[in-house]
Amino acid sequence: MWLASLVLVAAAGATPPPMSNHTEISNPWFRALPARLPAGGYLELHNTGRWLSTLTGADSPHCGMLMLHKSEQKSGMDTMSDMASLDIPAGETVKFAPGGYHLMCTDPGPTMKPGNTVPVRLHFSDGSARIVAFSVKNARGQ
């Protein structure tokens, strides 16, 4: 009987918690641009767990669409590509910043103005999610 209990406890300890629980989120903000141009979303994701965490998307009622993107230079040209997901290895931090990973908010709503705060729901590959308040800043990041 005690062996069966030990096996159950060991198996339960091997199950990772929801990714949203072991992914710390810091410095979330949007860069609002004039004339309803897309807004870029930036943050830092730190995986505090022992397991891989995978971000698979985001949504907000203040964006027509909110997509994971990556900007980079290839052969001297600036490119931007849509990403299906982004892995955050155990113990590491991934930064979303201008010129790199970012959230692209198309068709930003009227509340996407400097000084406001808008909610964003981040989605992880295990089905968990986390709602985060993003501050809205101007084009200079202030």
N, C-alpha and C positions, 0 to 999 in steps of 0.2 A: 504493500500500500504506500509506504513512504517513498519507494522508488518511482511510482507513478506520479506522486505529488512533486517530486524533485524534477522529473521530466517536464511536467506542466509549468513549473516555475522557470526552468531554464528556457523553455520555448517562449514563454511570455516575455522574458528579458531580452530575447533576440529580435523581437518585433520593434521596428523603429516607430517612434511617435510621429504624428502628422508633421509633414514638412513645414507647414506654417508655424508649428510650435517651436521648431529648432532653427528657424531662420530669423535672425534679428534684422530689423529694418531701421535705417537711420537716414537723416537728412533728406527727406522726401520733399521735392519741390517741382513746380512747373515754371517754365520760361514762357510767359505770355507774349505774343507778338501782335502787332496792330492788324486791323482789317481782316479779322477772323482767319489769319494764317495758322497753320498747325502749331500747336504748342508742344515743346519737348519736355518730357518728364525725367527727372533724375533722382537717384537714391543710392544707398549702399545696402547690399544684402550680405550678411555675415552668417555663415552656417556654423552654429554652435554645437551641432550634433556629431555623431560618429558615422552618419550615413549621408550619402549624396542627397542634395536637395535640388529639384528641377522646377524652375519657373516656366510655366507654359502659356501665360497670357495675363491680361489685365482688362478691366472694364471700369467705366465711370459714367454716371448719368450726365456728366458735364462734357462728354466727348461724343461725337457721332460714332467714331471708332477709336479704339486705343490699342496700338500694336507694339510688339517688341521689335526694335530696330537696332541695327549696328551701322555706324558710319566708320569708314576707314579709307585710307589712300591705297590705290592699286595702280601701279605704273604711272605715278604722278597725277592720277585723277582721283578726285573725291567721289566716293560711292556710298550709297545707303541701301541696305538690304533688310528685308523682312525676315524675322527669325521665328521658327515654330516653337523653340524652347531655349532655355539657357541653364546649364548645369552650374551649381555652386558646390564645389567639393567640400567635404567635411573639414572644418577648421579654417576655411578660407573666406575671403571677402571679395565680392564682385562689385565694382563701382559703375554706376550709370552716370556718365558725365558728357558734356558737350564734346563732340568729335569722336565718341565711342558708342557704347551701349546707351540706349535711351528708350523711353516710351514715346510713341508718336500719337498725339491727340489730334485727330482730324475733326473738323467742324466743331471747334470749341464753343461751348455755350456762353451765355452772357455773364455767368459767374466767374469765368476764367479771366479775372482782372487782378492786377497786383493788389496785395493786401488781403485778398480772400483766401479761403481754405476750401479745397474740394476733396471728396472721398474717392479713393481708388481701391478696387478689390483686386488683389493679386491672386492668381490661380497657380496651384502646384500640381505636378503630375500624379500625385496620389489622391487627388480629388479635394484636398483641403484648400482653404482660401483664407485670406487675411485682409481686412479693410484697414486702410491707412489714410490718414489725413495729410494731403499734400498742400503746402503753402504755395501761393501763386506770387511770382516775382516778375519784374519787368525784364526787358530784353538784355539788360546789363547784369541780371541776376541779383537785383537789389529789391 
